[in-house]
Amino acid sequence: MRVEIRAGGDGVACWNSQAIHAYAAGVNEREGLLAGQNPDLVVIPGIVKCYGCEVQEYDYGTKCTAQIIKTLYTVAGEIAPRAADAEGWHREVPGLATIKPE
């Protein structure tokens, strides 16, 4: 799983970087184990990307813009997985806070 965090959207540093990198490391470890044990397995790596934090109007706080595309697995020569199956929700990342903590 790749991680792409763009720093400083609206001038705010990412407060979820540690949680996102820890999540990606766990996914990468699982991907490596599965690929090593199953030579016919094709791993299509996922990505967690962030466009930078977004300061909301009317003092509603600062929102995380992280998006997740899950890793897809398929067997070589079989039907490829649907792109819709890779849609994820950023709350799947343990410890990720959608609004910047005070």
C-alpha positions as CSV (number, residue, x, y, z in Angstrom):
1,M,0.0,0.0,0.0
2,R,1.3,3.4,-0.9
3,V,0.9,6.5,1.2
4,E,0.7,9.9,-0.4
5,I,0.3,12.8,2.1
6,R,0.5,16.3,0.7
7,A,1.6,18.6,3.4
8,G,0.0,21.8,4.4
9,G,-3.4,22.0,2.8
10,D,-4.7,25.4,4.1
11,G,-1.4,25.6,6.0
12,V,-2.2,22.8,8.5
13,A,0.3,19.9,9.1
14,C,-1.1,16.4,8.9
15,W,-2.1,15.0,12.3
16,N,-2.9,11.6,11.0
17,S,0.5,10.8,9.4
18,Q,1.6,8.3,12.1
19,A,-1.7,6.4,12.1
20,I,-1.8,6.2,8.3
21,H,1.8,5.0,8.0
22,A,1.2,2.4,10.7
23,Y,-1.9,1.1,8.8
24,A,0.0,1.0,5.5
25,A,2.9,-0.9,7.1
26,G,0.5,-3.6,8.4
27,V,-1.2,-3.9,5.0
28,N,2.2,-4.2,3.3
29,E,3.3,-6.9,5.7
30,R,0.1,-8.9,4.9
31,E,0.5,-8.3,1.2
32,G,4.0,-9.7,1.3
33,L,3.0,-12.8,3.3
34,L,0.1,-13.6,1.0
35,A,2.1,-13.1,-2.2
36,G,5.0,-15.2,-0.8
37,Q,2.7,-18.1,0.2
38,N,0.6,-18.0,-3.0
39,P,2.7,-17.7,-6.2
40,D,-0.4,-17.3,-8.4
41,L,-1.7,-14.4,-6.4
42,V,-1.7,-11.0,-8.1
43,V,-1.6,-8.1,-5.6
44,I,-2.9,-4.8,-6.8
45,P,-1.6,-2.4,-4.1
46,G,-3.9,0.1,-2.5
47,I,-3.2,3.7,-1.7
48,V,-4.0,6.1,1.1
49,K,-3.8,9.6,-0.1
50,C,-4.4,13.0,1.4
51,Y,-4.7,16.3,-0.5
52,G,-3.9,18.3,2.6
53,C,-6.1,19.3,5.5
54,E,-9.1,21.5,4.8
55,V,-10.1,24.4,7.2
56,Q,-13.8,24.5,7.3
57,E,-15.9,27.7,7.4
58,Y,-17.8,29.0,10.4
59,D,-15.2,27.6,12.9
60,Y,-16.3,23.9,12.3
61,G,-12.7,22.8,12.7
62,T,-10.1,21.4,10.3
63,K,-11.1,18.3,8.3
64,C,-8.9,15.5,7.1
65,T,-9.1,14.8,3.4
66,A,-7.6,11.3,3.4
67,Q,-9.0,8.8,1.0
68,I,-8.3,5.1,0.8
69,I,-8.3,2.7,-2.1
70,K,-8.0,-0.9,-0.7
71,T,-5.5,-3.5,-1.9
72,L,-7.1,-5.9,-4.4
73,Y,-6.1,-9.5,-4.8
74,T,-6.7,-11.7,-7.8
75,V,-5.5,-15.0,-9.1
76,A,-3.4,-14.9,-12.2
77,G,-5.5,-15.6,-15.3
78,E,-8.8,-15.1,-13.5
79,I,-11.4,-12.4,-13.7
80,A,-9.9,-9.1,-12.4
81,P,-11.6,-7.5,-9.4
82,R,-14.0,-4.6,-9.8
83,A,-12.6,-1.1,-9.1
84,A,-15.7,-0.5,-6.9
85,D,-14.4,-3.3,-4.6
86,A,-11.4,-1.1,-3.8
87,E,-13.4,1.8,-2.4
88,G,-12.6,2.3,1.2
89,W,-13.5,4.6,4.0
90,H,-10.8,6.5,5.8
91,R,-12.2,5.4,9.2
92,E,-10.8,2.0,8.5
93,V,-7.4,3.4,9.5
94,P,-7.2,2.9,13.3
95,G,-6.4,6.1,15.1
96,L,-7.4,8.4,12.3
97,A,-9.2,11.5,13.5
98,T,-11.4,13.2,10.8
99,I,-11.4,16.5,12.6
100,K,-8.2,18.0,14.0
101,P,-8.0,17.5,17.7
102,E,-7.8,20.7,19.8
